[in-house]
Amino acid sequence: MTEAPQTDSATGPGFPAIRTVGVDGFLVSFADALDERANRAALAFRAALERESWTGVAECATSLVSAFLRFDLAACDHAGLRARLETLLASRDWYDAPLPGGRRLWRVPVVFGSEHGPQLAEAAELAGQSTDTAIATLCANPVRVQTIGFAPGQPYLGQLPENWDIPRQTGLTPLVPQGALVVAIRQLIVFSVGTPTGWRHIGQTGLRLFRPDAPDPFLLRPGDEVMFHPADDLDRLRTAPDGGAVAEALT
């Protein structure tokens, strides 16, 4: 493993780091666990890779704390591309880089609790809050789309305050529906499909996150921000455009 120059980030020694993935990929990691600054760095570095538009780079993507690129072996070689990555990594402190442009703030209505969020009270108790305070906390500030994964268009959102570092369940809920809002480990997920989960189901949105027939099939993008607010008419949300969510550009 070749390591790029280290920074003063609290993410630990050895980061950022470049790893080979298979025969045609590189993974540039900024931490070995979720960290706000590492997520910011991964998003900024991916945007920089896309701006560079290097010949032979076929794909760029981000995970929670890493940026991945896949390349065409017929157009570039490992050594040359690694050298370019090392030069780009050394060009600035990516942990303090601004988030990429083109991001949006989504204001998303949620029906919390009752049969639409049956584990809200349990999750709030684990976080040391009443249900009312928990809802207020979860709606107080935007959360960032840290990555898209697990299912098409599905966002991992965070990070929540430290008291929301609550564990996953030891068992699985057999099925939560599309649009379910779940919580664990200082993160929120809105499910893009119905699925079993070990995360606690606390609310329900009308979001349809994966739209395979649309020009842009994923509603949310990494780097977008989501601001939740309470609602009480789920049937209306499910029939409203974008589940009743509205978006505005972030500068």
C-alpha positions in Angstrom: 0.0 0.0 0.0 1.3 3.4 -1.0 0.4 6.2 1.4 -0.1 9.8 0.4 1.3 12.6 2.6 -0.2 12.6 6.0 -2.2 15.5 7.4 -2.9 16.9 10.9 -6.4 15.3 10.8 -7.6 13.4 13.9 -8.4 10.5 11.6 -5.1 8.9 12.6 -1.7 8.1 11.1 -1.4 6.7 7.6 -4.2 8.7 6.0 -5.0 9.6 3.4 -4.0 6.3 1.8 -4.1 4.8 -1.7 -5.1 1.2 -2.1 -5.3 -0.9 -5.2 -8.7 -2.5 -5.8 -8.7 -5.4 -8.2 -6.9 -4.9 -11.5 -8.5 -1.7 -12.6 -9.3 0.4 -9.5 -7.9 2.6 -6.7 -9.5 3.5 -3.4 -8.3 6.7 -1.8 -9.2 6.5 2.0 -9.2 9.4 4.4 -10.0 7.4 7.6 -10.7 3.9 8.8 -14.0 4.8 10.5 -16.7 7.4 9.9 -15.6 10.9 10.6 -17.2 14.2 9.5 -13.9 15.6 8.1 -13.0 12.4 6.3 -16.5 12.3 4.6 -16.0 15.9 3.6 -12.5 15.1 2.2 -13.9 12.1 0.2 -16.6 14.2 -1.4 -14.2 17.0 -2.2 -11.6 14.6 -3.6 -14.1 12.9 -5.9 -15.2 16.2 -7.2 -11.6 17.1 -8.0 -11.1 13.8 -9.8 -14.1 14.5 -11.9 -12.8 18.0 -12.7 -9.5 16.6 -13.8 -11.2 14.3 -16.3 -8.1 12.1 -16.7 -7.9 10.0 -19.8 -8.8 6.4 -19.0 -10.7 7.0 -15.8 -14.1 5.4 -16.4 -15.9 5.9 -13.0 -15.6 7.8 -9.8 -17.7 7.2 -6.6 -17.5 7.8 -2.9 -18.2 5.7 0.2 -18.4 7.1 3.7 -14.7 8.0 4.0 -13.2 7.0 0.6 -13.2 7.9 -3.1 -13.0 5.1 -5.6 -12.0 5.3 -9.2 -12.1 2.7 -11.9 -9.9 3.0 -15.0 -9.3 1.5 -18.4 -6.2 -0.6 -18.5 -5.8 0.0 -22.2 -5.7 3.8 -21.7 -3.5 4.2 -18.5 -1.3 2.1 -16.2 -1.2 1.6 -12.5 2.0 3.4 -11.9 1.2 6.5 -13.8 -2.3 6.8 -12.4 -1.0 6.3 -8.8 1.5 9.0 -9.3 -1.2 11.4 -10.5 -3.3 10.5 -7.4 -0.4 11.2 -5.1 0.2 14.6 -6.7 -3.4 15.5 -6.4 -3.6 14.4 -2.8 -0.5 16.5 -2.0 -2.0 19.6 -3.6 -4.0 20.6 -0.6 -5.4 19.6 2.8 -8.5 17.7 1.7 -9.9 17.5 5.2 -10.5 21.3 5.1 -11.6 21.4 1.4 -14.9 23.0 0.7 -17.7 20.7 -0.2 -18.4 20.4 -4.0 -20.8 22.7 -5.7 -24.2 21.7 -7.1 -25.4 20.4 -3.7 -29.0 20.9 -2.7 -30.9 21.2 0.6 -34.0 19.0 0.7 -36.8 19.7 3.2 -38.4 16.4 3.8 -41.7 15.9 5.8 -41.8 12.8 8.1 -44.6 11.2 10.0 -42.9 10.2 13.3 -44.0 7.4 15.7 -47.2 5.4 15.9 -47.5 2.6 13.4 -45.3 4.6 11.0 -42.4 4.7 13.4 -43.0 2.0 15.9 -39.5 2.1 17.5 -39.3 5.9 18.0 -39.8 5.7 21.8 -37.2 2.9 22.1 -34.7 4.8 20.0 -35.3 8.0 22.0 -34.9 6.2 25.3 -31.5 4.8 24.1 -30.5 8.4 23.1 -31.6 9.6 26.6 -34.4 11.8 25.3 -38.2 12.0 25.4 -39.9 11.3 22.1 -40.8 14.9 21.7 -37.2 16.0 22.3 -35.9 13.3 20.0 -38.1 14.5 17.2 -37.0 18.1 17.8 -33.4 17.0 17.8 -33.7 15.0 14.6 -35.4 18.0 12.9 -33.1 20.7 14.4 -30.3 20.7 11.8 -29.7 19.4 8.3 -27.9 16.1 7.9 -25.6 15.4 5.0 -26.0 12.6 2.4 -22.7 11.0 3.3 -23.0 8.2 0.7 -25.5 6.3 -1.4 -25.4 2.6 -0.9 -26.9 -0.8 0.1 -29.9 -0.3 -2.3 -30.3 2.0 -5.3 -30.5 5.6 -4.4 -30.5 4.9 -0.6 -28.8 7.7 1.5 -26.8 7.3 4.7 -27.3 10.6 6.5 -25.4 12.2 9.4 -23.8 12.7 11.7 -26.2 13.1 14.6 -25.2 14.3 18.1 -23.1 11.9 20.1 -26.0 10.8 22.3 -27.5 9.2 19.1 -24.6 6.7 18.9 -27.2 4.0 19.6 -26.6 0.4 18.6 -28.4 -1.6 16.0 -30.9 -4.2 17.2 -29.6 -7.6 18.0 -32.3 -9.0 15.7 -33.9 -8.0 12.4 -37.2 -6.3 11.8 -38.6 -8.5 9.1 -39.7 -5.6 6.8 -39.9 -1.9 6.8 -41.5 -0.2 3.8 -40.0 2.1 1.1 -39.5 5.6 2.6 -39.0 4.3 6.1 -36.8 6.5 8.3 -34.5 4.5 10.6 -31.7 5.3 13.0 -28.5 3.8 14.5 -24.9 4.7 15.2 -25.4 8.5 14.7 -26.8 8.0 11.3 -30.2 8.1 9.6 -31.3 6.1 6.6 -34.4 6.5 4.4 -35.0 3.2 2.7 -35.4 3.3 -1.1 -37.0 -0.2 -1.1 -38.8 -2.3 1.4 -36.3 -4.4 3.3 -35.4 -6.2 6.6 -33.3 -4.1 8.9 -31.5 -4.0 12.2 -31.9 -0.2 12.5 -34.8 1.2 14.5 -37.8 2.4 12.5 -38.8 5.8 13.8 -40.8 7.5 11.0 -42.1 7.3 7.5 -41.6 9.6 4.5 -43.3 9.7 1.1 -39.9 9.7 -0.7 -39.4 7.7 -3.8 -35.6 7.7 -3.9 -35.1 5.4 -6.8 -36.8 6.3 -10.1 -35.4 4.0 -12.7 -37.2 5.6 -15.6 -36.1 9.2 -14.8 -33.1 10.9 -16.5 -31.5 11.1 -13.0 -32.7 7.9 -11.3 -31.4 8.8 -7.8 -33.3 11.6 -6.0 -30.5 12.5 -3.6 -26.8 12.8 -4.3 -23.7 12.5 -2.0 -23.1 15.9 -0.4 -26.8 17.0 -0.5 -28.3 18.0 2.8 -31.6 16.9 4.3 -33.7 18.8 6.8 -36.6 16.8 8.3 -39.8 18.2 9.7 -42.8 16.6 11.3 -45.9 15.9 9.2 -49.2 14.0 9.9 -50.7 12.9 6.6 -48.7 10.1 5.1 -51.3 9.3 2.4 -50.9 12.8 1.0 -47.1 12.6 1.1 -47.1 9.4 -0.8 -49.1 11.0 -3.6 -47.3 14.3 -3.6 -44.4 15.0 -6.0 -41.1 13.9 -4.4 -43.0 12.8 -1.3 -43.8 16.4 -0.4 -40.1 17.2 -0.3 -38.8 20.5 -1.8 -35.2 21.3 -2.7 -33.2 24.5 -2.9 -29.7 25.1 -4.2 -26.8 25.3 -1.6 -24.1 27.9 -2.3 
